Amino acid sequence: MSKTPPTLAQALPVWLKIGLLGFGGPAGQIALLHREVVEQRDWIDEDTFARALSFCMLLPGPEAQQLATWLGWRLHGIRGGIAAGLLFVLPGLLVMLGLSALYVAHGRSDWAGPVLLGLKAAVVALVLQALLKIGKRAIKDRLSAFVCGAAFVALSFTTVPFPLVILAAGVLGWATTKKTTEAGDKPAPRPAPLKGQGKTALACLALWIAPIALAWLVAPGSVLAWMGLSFGGLAAISFGGAYAALAYIGQAASGFGWLTAAQMLDGLGLAETTPGPLILVFVFVGFVGAFQTAPVEWAWLLAVLGGLMAAWVTFAPSFLWIFAGGPLFERWGREPQPARALALISAASVGVIGQLALWFAIHLFFRSGQTMEVAGLVKVMLPDVASLDYGALGLTVLALMLVFATRLPMLAMIAVTVAAGILLKVVGVA
């Protein structure tokens, strides 16, 4: 950690900045956290950041929000974790509630296309920059390089699930730990456990399930009650990122009659335009689903409650995992075998971020395409070459030049790419 850690008052604007600029899914958000906390301010060192990322990769739920929560907790304890975790989500939550209300009132609209195009191009460049820097620290030997490459290939070109890839990296690290440490190496001292850890965990658990219990108590079997149970249950088992979770909630929303498949796609598109985790699409599902199934006189109130219920039960578990597991991770994770397992999970996470970046870039550069599967195991993304978006490609090249060839600050670089996106729209290219 930095020799001069910030005060909580100094950290709050940074957490808010990250929440406001957290576009691009987990890859972009992890890159942004690394840039702000490690590179620019040296609040957390590279090794600590890599270990924290490994820990968050093991948890269900949005790993980027959990990483932000962990960083805040590491700097300022529980109050810092609450601040960082909430500010990471709050801007996107407010935007998504507003967009959901507009959607209900006016239906489909083409919002902020040029701005979004510029933001996405900037995200690709920032993710690539972070990948190079994080990879330089995480990939320390041939085995870690192999694990990184294997994770990238497995997630990009096979149907092997994300949790299995991370678990395999950890098991391999555990099994290949050297029994003797090199001369001069000393085990890191264990931090003292936090007092009241059990009470904190129970408080987080109670706060998480309270809205679900209240909804079932007041209106058993209501839409809000089933939403709380569905979103809350998913939050506890949602390994593999937002897209894995979307498959489940899409079926649930259709089965309960909350949303149609077309509306789910509209919600996903809106979530792509907002800062914060992509899983904020659940707020759209809660808002629109509650609105469409409620009596007319209660529709707007229940819509807001539906959106807030989805957000609360989705993100509240992150605080439970971090505050309950963080102290144990800090003590246990420094032992030789766990440390080696986490080191290879760090290497695998570089491959995971690389795969997310590839997926993001392909969907940015090409307007259409398909994914082919062979024997249920091999999958290949085949973009339609004729659908290449030259505007998106040009903006990304511009962003890469600004990131790697100039010392332009991040906000200035984003402003340039957004302005360029708007210009392309004006001249009829985008």
GUPASE-15491 format. One record per residue (C-alpha): residue in three letters; x, y, z. Coordinates in steps of 0.5 Angstrom, whole numbers, plus 500, padded with zeros to 3 digits. Last residue first. Layout:
% residues N
alaXYZ...
END
This chain:
% residues 430
ala457513425val459516418gly453522417val457528418val454530424lys455523427leu462522426leu463529429ile459526435gly464520436ala470525435ala467529441val466522445thr473520443val476527445ala473527452ile475520453met482522452ala481529456leu478525462met484520462pro490525462leu493526455arg500523456thr501522448ala503516444phe500510448val493513450leu492518445met494513439leu490508442ala484512443leu485514435val485507433thr479506437leu475512434gly477509427leu474502428ala468505431gly467509425tyr469503420asp463499423leu465492420ser458489418ala461486411val466482416asp460479419pro463477426leu464469427met465468434val467460435lys465455440val468448441leu465444447gly457442444ala460438439val462444435glu459451437met458457432thr457464435gln454469430gly455476427ser452483426arg454490427phe462489428phe467493431leu464494438his461487438ile468484436ala472489441phe467487447trp468480446leu476481445ala476485452leu472480456gln477475453gly483479455ile480480462val479473463gly486471461val489476466ser484473471ala488466469ala495470471ser491472478ile488465479leu495463478ala498467484leu492466488ala494458488arg501460490ala499464495pro494459498gln500454498pro505458501glu500462506arg499469505gly492468503trp490466510arg491472513glu488477508phe483472506leu480471512pro480479513gly476480507gly471474507ala466477512phe467484510ile468482502trp463477502leu457481506phe459487502ser458484495pro451481498ala448488498phe449488490thr444484487val439484493trp439492493ala439493485ala433488484met429491490leu430498488gly428497481gly422493483leu420499488val421504483ala416500478leu411499484leu411506485trp409508478ala404502477trp400503483glu394507480val395502474pro395496478ala402492477thr404487472gln407492467phe410497472ala413491476gly417488470val419495467phe422497474gly425490476val427488469phe431495468val434494475phe436487473val440491467leu444493472ile448487471leu452491466pro456494472gly457501473pro456507468thr450507463thr450506456glu451498456ala445497461leu440501456gly442495450leu441490456gly434493457asp432493450leu434486449met430484455gln424488452ala425483446ala425477450thr418479453leu418482460trp415480467gly411474465phe413470471gly416465466ser419471461ala422474467ala425467470gln428465463gly431472462ile434472469tyr437465468ala441467461leu442474464ala446471470ala451468465tyr452474461ala453478468gly459474470gly461467471phe459465478ser452468480ile450463486ala448468491ala446473487leu441469483gly438467490gly437475491phe434476484ser429471484leu427472492gly426479491met423479484trp418474487ala416478493leu416484489val411481484ser407478489gly407471492pro406474500ala404481500val407484507leu411478509trp413476503ala416483501leu418484508ala422478508ile425480501pro427487504ala430484510ile435479506trp441483505leu440487511ala440481515leu446478511cys450484512ala449485520leu450477521ala457479517thr459485521lys457481528gly462475526gln467480524gly467484531lys474485531leu478485525pro483479525ala491481526pro494482519arg499476518pro506477517ala509476510pro513469510lys520470509asp524469503gly532470504ala533463501glu528460497thr522457500thr521450501lys515445499lys514449492thr507450491thr505446484ala499443487trp496449490gly497453484leu494448479val488447484gly487455483ala488455476ala483449475leu478453480ile478459475val477456469leu471452472pro468458475phe468461468pro464455464val468451459thr464452452thr470453448phe474458444ser474465448leu473462455ala478456454val483460450phe484466455ala484461460ala489457457gly494463455cys494466462val495459465phe501458460ala504465462ser503463470leu507456468arg512460464asp514465470lys512471473ile505473469ala501477474arg506483474lys507484467gly499482466ile497488470lys501493466leu499490459leu492489461ala491496464gln493499457leu489494453val483496457leu484503457ala484503449val478499449val474503454ala476509449ala472506443lys466505448leu466512450gly466514443leu461510441leu456511447val457519446pro455518438gly449513440ala446517446trp439515446asp436511440ser429510443arg424504444gly418506448his416513451ala413512458val416505460tyr423507456leu423514460ala422510466ser427505465leu432510463gly431514469leu432508473met438506469val441513470leu440513478leu443506478gly449507474pro451513479leu450509485val454503483phe461505484leu459510489leu456504494gly462500493ala467505495ala463508501ile461501504gly468499503gly471505506arg466505512ile468498513gly475499514his479505511leu484503506arg483495505trp475496506gly475501500leu479497496trp475491497thr469495495ala472497489leu474489487gln467487489gln464492484ala469489479glu467482481pro459483480gly456477483pro459470486leu466470489leu472467486met474473481cys474477487phe480474491ser484474484leu482481484ala485482491arg491478490ala493483483phe491489487thr496487493asp501485488glu501492484asp501496490ile495500493trp494507494asp499509489arg495515486gln496515479glu498507477val495503483val488507485glu486511479arg489506473his487500477leu480502478leu479504471ala482497468ile478493473gln472498470gly473497463ala474489464pro468489468gly463492463gly465498458phe463504462gly465506469leu466513469leu461516474gly462510479ile470511478lys469519479leu465517485trp470513488val475518487pro471524490leu470519496ala478518497gln480524500ala475525505leu476518507thr483520508pro489518503pro494513505thr501516505lys506510505ser502507499met500500500
END
